[in-house]
Amino acid sequence: MTVPWEDQEEDKNLTKVIKRAKRRTMIRNIIISLVVTVVVLLGGIIGNAQVTNYMFTKVFKQEENFQQITGPNLFESYYTEERGFLSGKLEIHRYKVIGGVPIPWDARQVDYNLDLNMSVRSTNQSYSNIPVPDQVMSDAKYEYNRTFNSSNGQREMMFYIPEINYNEKILNDLPSLSEMDPGKLVEMGISFDKSYSLEEVKSMLPEGLKQVWYWVDTYNNKDRYKPYKDGNGNMSYAIPEEARSIFGFGVRWDYDHAEVNDFIKSLQNGLMQKGKYYSEYSRIYDYLKRDKAEPDSNDVRIIGVVVTGTAEQLKSLTNKAYVRGAVLGAVVDKY
């Protein structure tokens, strides 16, 4: 038979054992939780990095290909990016080249994220143009204003589709060349009276002008440009196409070469990407090929061109029958 104080001693020892066991269990659980947390965080960071890298690569390739058929006389200078959790932002900075002189132009911003079915969704944001009233155009009752680049104040080109009724409100800036210093470097968007082949365009334009970009007829629904009566019973007419909304192909300042097949190849690449611009690629591709399996070089018709040169050189376009409209773009000094 044990004495009472011996039972109390045993109880104290048991209590100590239980407390030590609880501490060990708690420490083990804390360590396990920390390890799991670190593993989950590292896994999340690595996983997010891989997914956002996939999204960035896909979006960048889409934008790069789309740039091949848009942006007259525009080239990429550099890009910046920001990445978050399953999302990111890409900003592509672009410039023009006129007579060897680069001009910073704009930045094309793309916000992208991942939706539930793991496809990239992106939203393009481009800097807007500035519409500035022109007294001569106002007096002539033009239905539109000139637009200027919001980043540098330079003129933005505009283009006129052949056979579309613009109520005879078509700009011709060729006389303005006589008011400039003959050595000024000039960019000009020329709209043709009808469509031509690339070979015809290259041969019919005056020598000395640099043909930097060709505007392609991609207008499968010209009826939408027909005049109509508005709610007040007044006739409303089409307005020219902004440079950012037209399609075509061009040369690079460091690679003086452009072919119709370059345009067709860009369309085919866009279709294979099945990305944000798929419907636009599909619309243009179907319009060009008509009822054939695929378009060929004869299906690509040129309805305008962007040329650069000195003010004196561009005067050679004066009174040319194929010039329906001529709109100034950027103008810079050589030095």
TIGU-522571 format. One line per field, with one value per residue (C-alpha): x, z, y; residue number from 1. Coordinates in steps of 0.02 Angstrom, whole numbers. Layout:
REM TIGU-522571
x <- (X / ...)
z <- (Z / ...)
y <- (Y / ...)
seq <- (NUM / ...)
This chain:
REM TIGU-522571
x <- (0 / 72 / 69 / -35 / 117 / 183 / 20 / 36 / 214 / 157 / 17 / 144 / 257 / 111 / 58 / 234 / 236 / 68 / 126 / 287 / 187 / 69 / 216 / 296 / 132 / 105 / 284 / 266 / 102 / 177 / 326 / 213 / 101 / 252 / 323 / 154 / 132 / 304 / 277 / 106 / 176 / 325 / 212 / 92 / 233 / 311 / 141 / 89 / 255 / 232 / 52 / 84 / 235 / 124 / -5 / 126 / 205 / 36 / -21 / 146 / 142 / -37 / 8 / 167 / 73 / -69 / 60 / 112 / -54 / -96 / -11 / 46 / 232 / 238 / 374 / 403 / 540 / 526 / 399 / 368 / 270 / 193 / 138 / 18 / -80 / -140 / -142 / -25 / -4 / 97 / 139 / 216 / 297 / 301 / 384 / 384 / 531 / 531 / 685 / 792 / 724 / 633 / 479 / 408 / 225 / 118 / 106 / -12 / -69 / -139 / -212 / -230 / -293 / -346 / -529 / -610 / -576 / -391 / -394 / -309 / -424 / -349 / -411 / -318 / -301 / -223 / -195 / -333 / -309 / -349 / -481 / -440 / -561 / -493 / -566 / -554 / -639 / -772 / -810 / -827 / -944 / -839 / -924 / -761 / -603 / -420 / -346 / -179 / -74 / -100 / 81 / 175 / 47 / 87 / -50 / -132 / -164 / -339 / -391 / -537 / -609 / -631 / -810 / -876 / -976 / -895 / -1006 / -855 / -770 / -602 / -441 / -301 / -148 / -33 / -47 / 14 / 183 / 221 / 204 / 340 / 528 / 570 / 686 / 555 / 532 / 350 / 237 / 78 / -67 / -125 / -298 / -320 / -464 / -481 / -390 / -224 / -103 / 57 / 159 / 51 / 71 / 259 / 276 / 150 / 210 / 346 / 527 / 608 / 462 / 483 / 332 / 328 / 155 / 14 / -170 / -265 / -449 / -524 / -698 / -819 / -970 / -962 / -1149 / -1122 / -1035 / -1183 / -1266 / -1422 / -1547 / -1523 / -1661 / -1681 / -1701 / -1527 / -1410 / -1263 / -1109 / -958 / -804 / -625 / -540 / -418 / -243 / -266 / -418 / -352 / -260 / -112 / 74 / 235 / 423 / 542 / 667 / 803 / 729 / 668 / 556 / 369 / 268 / 85 / 122 / 183 / 6 / -72 / 53 / 12 / -173 / -138 / -30 / -169 / -295 / -182 / -160 / -349 / -326 / -407 / -406 / -466 / -633 / -546 / -420 / -561 / -666 / -522 / -463 / -638 / -662 / -498 / -518 / -702 / -755 / -578 / -485 / -363 / -317 / -173 / -73 / -199 / -335 / -242 / -288 / -204 / -316 / -191 / -12 / 92 / 241 / 382 / 506 / 545 / 408 / 484 / 483 / 301 / 247 / 270 / 102 / 10 / -123 / -97 / -262 / -248 / -239 / -413 / -358 / -193 / -178 / -23 / 47 / 204 / 319 / 497 / 661 / 804 / 924)
z <- (0 / -54 / 51 / -11 / -55 / -170 / -273 / -286 / -351 / -484 / -538 / -556 / -663 / -774 / -794 / -847 / -974 / -1046 / -1057 / -1145 / -1268 / -1302 / -1331 / -1450 / -1542 / -1553 / -1613 / -1741 / -1803 / -1815 / -1913 / -2028 / -2055 / -2093 / -2214 / -2301 / -2309 / -2384 / -2509 / -2559 / -2575 / -2677 / -2784 / -2808 / -2854 / -2975 / -3048 / -3067 / -3150 / -3275 / -3314 / -3332 / -3442 / -3552 / -3561 / -3598 / -3737 / -3816 / -3806 / -3869 / -4021 / -4059 / -4051 / -4150 / -4291 / -4290 / -4306 / -4472 / -4553 / -4457 / -4409 / -4570 / -4560 / -4376 / -4296 / -4121 / -4023 / -3856 / -3736 / -3549 / -3447 / -3276 / -3206 / -3064 / -3006 / -3164 / -3254 / -3331 / -3436 / -3596 / -3667 / -3840 / -3887 / -4071 / -4187 / -4368 / -4485 / -4614 / -4718 / -4589 / -4446 / -4308 / -4225 / -4062 / -4098 / -3972 / -3849 / -3872 / -3704 / -3681 / -3514 / -3507 / -3385 / -3377 / -3384 / -3323 / -3479 / -3477 / -3629 / -3633 / -3629 / -3671 / -3686 / -3800 / -3748 / -3870 / -3848 / -3930 / -4065 / -4043 / -4162 / -4201 / -4299 / -4463 / -4521 / -4706 / -4675 / -4566 / -4701 / -4829 / -4708 / -4689 / -4580 / -4491 / -4422 / -4441 / -4303 / -4219 / -4120 / -3935 / -3893 / -4008 / -4094 / -4269 / -4399 / -4415 / -4592 / -4656 / -4804 / -4928 / -4995 / -5186 / -5250 / -5080 / -5077 / -4959 / -5017 / -5111 / -4943 / -4983 / -4923 / -5043 / -4949 / -5101 / -5124 / -4944 / -4996 / -5086 / -4920 / -4839 / -4844 / -4995 / -4885 / -4753 / -4731 / -4757 / -4733 / -4836 / -4853 / -5034 / -5073 / -5248 / -5369 / -5384 / -5335 / -5413 / -5404 / -5305 / -5465 / -5539 / -5385 / -5380 / -5563 / -5574 / -5426 / -5464 / -5434 / -5281 / -5166 / -5037 / -5036 / -4855 / -4832 / -4943 / -4898 / -4945 / -4993 / -4849 / -4860 / -4877 / -4835 / -4925 / -4907 / -4730 / -4804 / -4911 / -4875 / -4767 / -4688 / -4504 / -4377 / -4432 / -4615 / -4660 / -4768 / -4677 / -4774 / -4742 / -4659 / -4700 / -4619 / -4478 / -4499 / -4348 / -4424 / -4594 / -4648 / -4761 / -4762 / -4779 / -4779 / -4634 / -4633 / -4611 / -4738 / -4895 / -4960 / -4959 / -5050 / -5060 / -4991 / -4831 / -4802 / -4839 / -4726 / -4582 / -4604 / -4602 / -4446 / -4361 / -4402 / -4329 / -4169 / -4137 / -4026 / -3994 / -4178 / -4251 / -4313 / -4403 / -4485 / -4536 / -4610 / -4716 / -4768 / -4825 / -4919 / -5014 / -5061 / -5108 / -5155 / -5168 / -5041 / -5004 / -5074 / -5193 / -5237 / -5369 / -5236 / -5138 / -5212 / -5160 / -5135 / -5058 / -5008 / -4879 / -4954 / -4878 / -4950 / -4954 / -4983 / -5153 / -5201 / -5149 / -5265 / -5406 / -5355 / -5404 / -5539 / -5546 / -5601 / -5479 / -5327 / -5252 / -5083 / -5008 / -4821 / -4729 / -4588 / -4490 / -4547 / -4479 / -4513 / -4584 / -4454)
y <- (0 / 170 / 323 / 474 / 580 / 445 / 450 / 638 / 620 / 497 / 617 / 758 / 649 / 597 / 778 / 824 / 682 / 737 / 918 / 867 / 762 / 906 / 1023 / 900 / 879 / 1067 / 1097 / 957 / 1029 / 1203 / 1137 / 1036 / 1189 / 1298 / 1170 / 1150 / 1339 / 1364 / 1223 / 1294 / 1470 / 1414 / 1306 / 1451 / 1570 / 1446 / 1399 / 1581 / 1622 / 1480 / 1525 / 1711 / 1674 / 1567 / 1706 / 1839 / 1736 / 1703 / 1884 / 1951 / 1836 / 1889 / 2073 / 2048 / 1961 / 2088 / 2226 / 2148 / 2197 / 2357 / 2520 / 2607 / 2647 / 2595 / 2491 / 2423 / 2509 / 2419 / 2345 / 2344 / 2220 / 2199 / 2031 / 1995 / 1844 / 1756 / 1924 / 2050 / 2206 / 2224 / 2396 / 2405 / 2570 / 2613 / 2738 / 2797 / 2822 / 2963 / 2987 / 2900 / 3006 / 2908 / 2985 / 2913 / 2882 / 2789 / 2646 / 2500 / 2432 / 2257 / 2197 / 2008 / 1877 / 1696 / 1647 / 1486 / 1385 / 1431 / 1544 / 1713 / 1862 / 2030 / 2209 / 2329 / 2509 / 2632 / 2817 / 2917 / 3047 / 3231 / 3302 / 3484 / 3595 / 3661 / 3827 / 3782 / 3615 / 3697 / 3827 / 3687 / 3595 / 3439 / 3307 / 3268 / 3350 / 3315 / 3209 / 3232 / 3110 / 3137 / 3094 / 3212 / 3325 / 3259 / 3238 / 3068 / 3006 / 2968 / 2861 / 2855 / 2692 / 2691 / 2712 / 2767 / 2929 / 3055 / 3198 / 3267 / 3303 / 3225 / 3305 / 3344 / 3408 / 3408 / 3599 / 3619 / 3549 / 3713 / 3805 / 3698 / 3704 / 3593 / 3490 / 3446 / 3259 / 3213 / 3062 / 3057 / 2936 / 2918 / 2848 / 2779 / 2802 / 2612 / 2454 / 2404 / 2259 / 2283 / 2280 / 2418 / 2526 / 2505 / 2553 / 2697 / 2802 / 2930 / 2884 / 2958 / 2922 / 2785 / 2670 / 2612 / 2535 / 2470 / 2482 / 2324 / 2313 / 2212 / 2289 / 2144 / 2253 / 2419 / 2444 / 2507 / 2660 / 2713 / 2882 / 2876 / 2995 / 3027 / 3054 / 3236 / 3192 / 3252 / 3150 / 3072 / 3021 / 2911 / 2983 / 2930 / 2782 / 2818 / 2750 / 2635 / 2549 / 2495 / 2338 / 2313 / 2274 / 2369 / 2373 / 2399 / 2540 / 2408 / 2286 / 2374 / 2237 / 2196 / 2064 / 2019 / 1846 / 1929 / 1990 / 1820 / 1732 / 1850 / 1810 / 1623 / 1640 / 1737 / 1602 / 1468 / 1568 / 1565 / 1717 / 1883 / 1938 / 1774 / 1843 / 1988 / 1872 / 1755 / 1896 / 1962 / 1789 / 1737 / 1901 / 1880 / 1697 / 1711 / 1533 / 1463 / 1359 / 1500 / 1670 / 1699 / 1854 / 1909 / 1923 / 2057 / 2225 / 2387 / 2540 / 2659 / 2684 / 2775 / 2866 / 2965 / 3089 / 3273 / 3400 / 3434 / 3250 / 3225 / 3366 / 3240 / 3164 / 3324 / 3298 / 3110 / 3031 / 2886 / 3001 / 3020 / 3085 / 3140 / 3171 / 3230 / 3127 / 3167 / 3307 / 3325 / 3411 / 3310 / 3379)
seq <- (1 / 2 / 3 / 4 / 5 / 6 / 7 / 8 / 9 / 10 / 11 / 12 / 13 / 14 / 15 / 16 / 17 / 18 / 19 / 20 / 21 / 22 / 23 / 24 / 25 / 26 / 27 / 28 / 29 / 30 / 31 / 32 / 33 / 34 / 35 / 36 / 37 / 38 / 39 / 40 / 41 / 42 / 43 / 44 / 45 / 46 / 47 / 48 / 49 / 50 / 51 / 52 / 53 / 54 / 55 / 56 / 57 / 58 / 59 / 60 / 61 / 62 / 63 / 64 / 65 / 66 / 67 / 68 / 69 / 70 / 71 / 72 / 73 / 74 / 75 / 76 / 77 / 78 / 79 / 80 / 81 / 82 / 83 / 84 / 85 / 86 / 87 / 88 / 89 / 90 / 91 / 92 / 93 / 94 / 95 / 96 / 97 / 98 / 99 / 100 / 101 / 102 / 103 / 104 / 105 / 106 / 107 / 108 / 109 / 110 / 111 / 112 / 113 / 114 / 115 / 116 / 117 / 118 / 119 / 120 / 121 / 122 / 123 / 124 / 125 / 126 / 127 / 128 / 129 / 130 / 131 / 132 / 133 / 134 / 135 / 136 / 137 / 138 / 139 / 140 / 141 / 142 / 143 / 144 / 145 / 146 / 147 / 148 / 149 / 150 / 151 / 152 / 153 / 154 / 155 / 156 / 157 / 158 / 159 / 160 / 161 / 162 / 163 / 164 / 165 / 166 / 167 / 168 / 169 / 170 / 171 / 172 / 173 / 174 / 175 / 176 / 177 / 178 / 179 / 180 / 181 / 182 / 183 / 184 / 185 / 186 / 187 / 188 / 189 / 190 / 191 / 192 / 193 / 194 / 195 / 196 / 197 / 198 / 199 / 200 / 201 / 202 / 203 / 204 / 205 / 206 / 207 / 208 / 209 / 210 / 211 / 212 / 213 / 214 / 215 / 216 / 217 / 218 / 219 / 220 / 221 / 222 / 223 / 224 / 225 / 226 / 227 / 228 / 229 / 230 / 231 / 232 / 233 / 234 / 235 / 236 / 237 / 238 / 239 / 240 / 241 / 242 / 243 / 244 / 245 / 246 / 247 / 248 / 249 / 250 / 251 / 252 / 253 / 254 / 255 / 256 / 257 / 258 / 259 / 260 / 261 / 262 / 263 / 264 / 265 / 266 / 267 / 268 / 269 / 270 / 271 / 272 / 273 / 274 / 275 / 276 / 277 / 278 / 279 / 280 / 281 / 282 / 283 / 284 / 285 / 286 / 287 / 288 / 289 / 290 / 291 / 292 / 293 / 294 / 295 / 296 / 297 / 298 / 299 / 300 / 301 / 302 / 303 / 304 / 305 / 306 / 307 / 308 / 309 / 310 / 311 / 312 / 313 / 314 / 315 / 316 / 317 / 318 / 319 / 320 / 321 / 322 / 323 / 324 / 325 / 326 / 327 / 328 / 329 / 330 / 331 / 332 / 333 / 334 / 335)
